Amino acid sequence: MDDDQGYLRVSNADRDDAIARLQEALDEGRIDLAEFEERSGAAYEAKTDAELDLLFADLPRTGAEAVRAVPDRRERETQAEAHEDGGHPLPGMVRAIIWVACTTVPIWLFFFISTGSTQGYWPLCPILALSGIAVAQRLAGKRERG
């Protein structure tokens, strides 16, 4: 189970799907009627994905659920990342690098034009520093997931 998956709220449709899965488990003889009633009540009271997932922890996934689970998880991760970044398509560090470049390069260009002396291309220092941090964060994130 993903760490952030348990924090996502479930809808009435999610609860209805859970009840349908429990009905299938009852029909297959995996759970008895008393357990079906207990788990159904818990499904109706569930508020998050984690609470619904607990109802099926000891039950196998059906073929359709196993195929559907991967895109759903990826979609949820994408939505969670978009929410964290305020819905912006570029990651936060990339936006920071662009912002630093857009502010430091014109300043350097102004001094270059007014003095005629390059004094080195100093905007490269903060741009490279932020780029290095972004790469390190990306590699650390891949190591955590992988």
Buried (B, 14 or more C-beta within 10 A) or exposed (E): EBEBBBEBEBEEEBBEBBBEBBEBBBEEEBBEEEEBEBBBEBBEEBEBBBBBBBBBEEBEEEEEBEEEEEEEBEEBBEEBEEEEBEEEEEBEBBBBBEEBBEEBBEEBEEBEEEEEEEEEEEBBEBBEEBBEEBEEEEEEEEEEEE
